[in-house]
Amino acid sequence: MNLFAPKTDQLYNRDLRRTSFLSVWCLVAVVLCGSALGVEAQSSFPYTALQGALDSLAKGEIAAAGKLLQTALEVQPDHGLVQNVVGAIWLYAGEPRKARAAFEQAAQSPADKSLARYGMGLALLAEGSFVAAQKSFSAANEDSPNPDGLELAQLYTRWLASNTPLPERPIDDSGNIAAGFAVLKGMEQRAKRANSTAQKQLESALNAPENTLLRQSWGLLMTFEKAKPLTSGYPPTPLKLEVAKSSEEVYRGNVSLQMDTQSASTAYVMYEVDGQPIGLVNTSPYTVTWNSTSVPNGLHELKITQMNSNGAEIQKTVKRIRVVNTEAEPNGADRDKQNRLRTRLANLLVLQPDRCATAYTLGELALQAGEREKAQGWFWRAAAIRPDYREVRQKLLACGGMEVAGEPVYGGLPTEKLVALTFDDGPKPGMTEPLLELLTEAKAPSTFFVIGRHVTANPRLAKKITEAGMEIANHSYTHRNLARLTPSELEQEIVQTQAAVLFATGKLPHFLRPPGGNWSDAVATSVQKWGVTAGFWTVDVYGAEVINAQEVAKMVLEQVRPGSVVLMHNGKANTLQSLPTILRELKRRGYTFVTMKTLETRLQSAKQSERDALRTQNTKKRRISE
């Protein structure tokens, strides 16, 4: 007999002692009070895991997003929202077929059907199935969580499939589809050979909110290539998103709960789900009927407690169960939370312009208009994002935007009292400015090997370097060991810094110095490929820079010879403090300060025999140092 809502004369057996009667009534009171106070079962929906997965996805951290989502899958594998996030992560990871399967499963949920149809359309678009994608987008129109994003996807797919003219509409600069729609209009105008209008539209797209100069757009990219119309902008990421087989019992709708084994002294049985009582019975076979829709889908804890006639616990069973009710509706608070997650996911699935493709197209348009310098800038911007994109390197060569690399420079002629002071790792606010003041006052032109990301963060300071008459050179984008990078990573380090310096200063670096001097055949090949000349050194004072200013000055003055290249750092206080002494004493000895480019020019004007002798000498030195 279930003691919830019992008749008064059925609450106890006549032969029970008064003590057991009171004990059981205490249990009944606990159960009824819990019910009367409206205690709800704890929600098992994985909000935290899904929110974390979307946060990681927004930052392009695909593997981290997949790891967090795996947690959600273990709890709610059949929920439409969870499966929609699975589909989104597969799209970002470059697996459209797996994404489509997840979206198809999500579409079984009424609340998630519209978003799932949109996601399915994106997956089909990525596979090049334009007609099927259009049908899926049309099916998503009802209750779309992001109508603007859906409209952009429909227009892009239609344009790819048939070059259908786009409807006239104003561009909302505050909307998250503004950049995408502007690129779409620009590409349409270019197809019509209205190049001037196309340029304006494409340039406005690259100036859209949240634009970064030399980085790819985040998210799903419109490539405008029919063979591969949609990419994620991130490298393919291996993922394992699956529901592990488990032994949990699956409950749907109204279910009958009962014990697996019964003790001989059992008189009462208490049933609890997630710590909340759902039934208390005192008649064999001690079963209770439970409506599983009262809790969210997913994993829950079922506790069955057997008690004797005195109300004392004699056996307890705890097990995990899985509730799967396809049509289960969340309560108001849960519904709001889930809808916020759906809106966030829909925003992450809005198509973005491929900035590399857009910059490349602008380069072609500028070249057609005879604007060679402008074309160079756009091609360098495209190359910085993707050095291997189409024929971007050949385009740079064709428009005069890239030099031919020279032989590595270690030092100058040993017959000329020239010295090149070089400073690595800048620009650094607070350190670069006083360094420039000292060099300018002493009329000592020098070479600054800058780190690309520092230039991107401090473009005005980088420009001050060139305005002060100094030479600016490439020291990689992130200061990694170039010899340990993959070919694509290596080219990115070189090219992104070239572009960063060009956009900040209007000048293209002639030299590159590898961080730590780390060199290899692969590094040499990439440096030469992108028209940059390797610039090394003959005097390295780093060991003194970490001691004090006196040691820095002493080391420089002891080791400098005619044609020396001195390696120092823009950022060391000891170097800055030692500089007045170095400048004054070297001038007294009759040395002239020059840039590395001047040393190279003097080398090139020397006799071939002198150059050969110097090259042999420098090669031997380098082998010894390695």
HUJO-V805812 format. One record per backbone hydrogen bond with DSSP energy under -1.0 kcal/mol. NH is the residue of the N-H (numbers start at 0). CO is the residue of the C=O. Records with the same first field share a line. If there is no record, write none. Layout:
NH=CO ; CO
This chain:
2=279
9=6
10=7
15=12
20=16
21=17
22=18
23=19
24=20
25=21
26=22
27=23
28=24
29=25
30=26
31=27
32=28
33=29
34=30
35=31
36=32
37=34
38=33
46=44
49=45
50=46
51=47
52=48
53=49
54=50
55=51
56=52
57=53
59=56
60=55
61=59
64=60
65=61
66=62
67=63
68=64
69=65
71=67
72=68
73=69
75=71
82=78
83=79
84=80
85=81
86=82
87=83
88=84
89=85
90=86
91=87
92=88
93=90
94=89
98=94
99=95
100=96
101=97
102=98
103=99
104=100
105=101
106=102
107=104
108=105
111=108
115=111
116=112
117=113
118=114
119=115
120=116
121=117
122=118
123=119
124=120
125=121
126=122
127=124
128=123
129=127
132=128
133=129
134=130
135=131
136=132
137=133
138=134
140=137
143=140
149=145
150=146
151=147
152=148
153=149
154=150
155=151
156=152
157=153
158=154
159=155
160=156
161=157
162=158
174=171
180=176
181=177
182=178
183=179
184=180
185=181
186=182
187=183
188=184
189=185
190=186
191=187
192=189
193=188
194=192
197=193
198=194
199=195
200=196
201=197
202=198
203=199
204=200
205=201
207=204
210=207
220=230
221=351
222=228
230=220
250=321
254=289
256=287
265=262
266=306
267=306
268=280
269=304
270=278
271=302
272=275
273=300
275=272
277=270
278=270
280=268
281=0
285=282
287=256
289=254
291=252
293=290
294=291
297=322
299=320
301=318
302=271
303=316
304=269
305=314
306=267
307=311
310=307
313=305
314=305
316=303
318=301
320=299
321=248
322=297
323=250
327=324
334=330
335=331
336=332
337=333
338=334
339=335
340=336
341=337
342=338
343=339
344=340
345=341
346=342
347=343
348=344
349=346
351=219
353=221
357=353
358=354
359=355
360=356
361=357
362=358
363=359
364=360
365=361
366=362
367=363
368=364
369=366
370=365
371=369
374=370
375=371
376=372
377=373
378=374
379=375
380=376
381=377
382=378
383=379
384=380
385=381
388=385
391=388
394=390
395=391
396=392
397=393
398=394
399=396
400=395
408=533
411=562
415=412
417=415
418=591
419=563
421=565
422=446
423=567
424=448
430=427
431=427
434=430
435=431
436=432
437=433
438=434
439=435
440=436
441=437
442=439
443=438
446=420
447=470
448=422
449=472
450=425
451=475
452=476
454=450
455=451
456=452
457=453
461=457
462=458
463=459
464=460
465=461
466=462
467=463
468=465
469=464
470=445
472=447
473=510
474=449
483=480
484=481
489=485
490=486
491=487
492=488
493=489
494=490
495=491
497=493
498=494
499=495
500=496
501=497
502=498
503=499
504=500
505=501
511=532
512=473
516=513
517=514
523=519
524=520
525=521
526=522
527=523
528=524
529=525
530=527
531=526
532=509
534=511
535=408
537=564
538=564
540=566
544=540
545=541
546=543
547=543
551=547
552=548
553=549
554=550
555=551
556=552
557=553
558=554
559=555
562=417
563=560
565=419
566=538
567=421
569=423
570=568
571=568
575=571
576=572
577=573
578=574
581=577
582=578
583=579
584=580
585=581
586=582
587=583
588=584
589=586
590=585
591=416
593=418
598=594
599=595
600=596
601=597
602=598
603=599
604=600
605=602
610=606
611=607
612=608
613=609
614=610
615=611
616=612
617=613
618=614
619=615
620=616
621=617
622=618
623=619
624=620
625=621
